[in-house]
Amino acid sequence: MSRRIDIELTSQIADGSWTWRAAGARQPKGVVEAALVPSGEKVGSVLLAEIEVSLEGIEVLALSETKPQRSPEKTEGRIEVRGTPKRAPDVSVVLAPGSKRRRDDEGRDRRDRRERRGGGEGHADGGDERAERNDRLRGGTGPRRPGGRRPGERDGRPARGERPAAPTSTVHRNAMLATLRPEQIPIAEQLLRGGLQAVRQAIEAQNQAAKAAGKPPVAGDALLAMADELNPTVRLAEWKDRASVAQTAGKDYRLRELRAVVAASRTLTLDEEGRTMAKALQESLDQRTTALREEWLARITNALNDGRVQQAVEASIRPPEPGTRCPAELAVRLAGAAGEALSADKAPEEWMQLLDAVVASPVRRNVKPAGIPDDEVARQAARHAAGAVPALAKLLGLRIPPPPPRRVDAERRFSPTGG
């Protein structure tokens, strides 16, 4: 059974026939005889093709222009009818969305339409109840369902698209404030709000208010000295609150936030309690990252065992940690499997998909493709990827590109004492 699709002419072969593909896509594609292509067409032309799909492939039966030109309309002999234009209202009223008047008007319109359809008085009443219920839902109000929930609410869970607020703790901060002298508490509260910068802003605001009232400024230097003295204690109390939340949440605590809490512990002067908490969090972080790494390696290994080379290469692109690397033995196995899968017998589309994954993988420079499909698009993709996969250059007869330059730390390069 034939059907019609838009195709794009991609190139012309030496024997006069044309290669084509579906307009705007890579697949399907094939070859069409030159006799079917209208004269004057060139590479990139889009034509309407009548095709027939069979087990052998796609056969193009006929080609024509996608949008045939229309003959100019004849305007001679027409009679133009001019009527009285409708007069627009002198005043236009635009109701705000969700207003009561608009909802009432919509309700009356729906009720009138039901009555014209012969819905009856009982149906109109039922429709009014439904309209009123829908109006209340749009406005965010409405009767509660059994169990004390409004429509759209879930039992104790946030609505879709909303994120639950991260748990917080102020136990250690409150305990720290309770040990301070009265004159130190305002400084510590400012440090909790925004660090030393918040203290400076508060001093500046207080001096401006004193100047406007004709009073002398406050002793800013003494207050900043007190803030410097209190800052380590305040930061330690803040960190202990974050650490206690991380310990309580356990595996439900986000890994990124846990890593930040552990990293922050190295910038503080910890007491005995703080060192105990930091050690426990470091062990938890190591356990979770080790589990993720083992799961990642197992995913690659299982995919290779099942012959799913594409999935194995794609899994290697996304390690659990930015610095995580494949073991040498697994990397060699992955590169060998990817090279064997990149054979000339593979379908060009599948070959290019696997090549894209190999280019983004950490084993790209060790992959040695077995061959390149006899397809111009695939060969062009191989030329573009030869810089990342050097073995492709040998298959294409090109000079093997040099390895990428070694990255040098800018600070080390321009250090006055560096070699």
LINZI-V735141 format. One record per pair of residues at least 4 apart in sequence whose C-alpha atoms are under 6 Angstrom apart, sorted by the first residue. I is the first residue (numbers start at 1). J is the second residue. Records with the same first field share a line. If there is no record, write none. Layout:
I: J ; J
This chain:
2: 51 ; 52
3: 50 ; 51
4: 49 ; 50
5: 48 ; 49
6: 23 ; 47 ; 48 ; 49
7: 21 ; 22 ; 23 ; 46 ; 47
8: 20 ; 21 ; 23 ; 44 ; 45 ; 46
9: 20 ; 43 ; 44 ; 45
10: 19 ; 20 ; 43 ; 44
11: 18 ; 19 ; 43
12: 17 ; 18
13: 17 ; 18
16: 34
17: 32 ; 33 ; 34
18: 31 ; 32
19: 30 ; 31
20: 29 ; 30 ; 31
21: 28 ; 29
22: 27 ; 28
47: 64 ; 65 ; 66
48: 63 ; 64 ; 65 ; 66
49: 62 ; 63
50: 61 ; 62
51: 59 ; 60 ; 61
52: 58 ; 59
53: 57 ; 58
111: 124
114: 119
115: 119
119: 123
123: 127
128: 132
136: 141 ; 142
137: 141
144: 148 ; 149 ; 150
145: 149 ; 150
169: 241
172: 237 ; 241
173: 237
190: 198 ; 199
191: 195 ; 196
194: 198
207: 217
210: 215
211: 215
227: 231
240: 244
246: 253
249: 253
270: 274 ; 275
286: 290
298: 302
300: 312
303: 308 ; 312
304: 308 ; 309
310: 354
314: 357
317: 361
326: 331
335: 363 ; 366 ; 367
339: 367 ; 368 ; 369 ; 370
340: 370
342: 351 ; 369 ; 370
343: 370 ; 371
344: 371 ; 372 ; 373
346: 351
347: 351
348: 373 ; 378
358: 364
359: 364
364: 389
365: 389
368: 391
382: 386
386: 390 ; 392 ; 393
387: 401
390: 400
393: 397 ; 398 ; 400
394: 398
411: 415
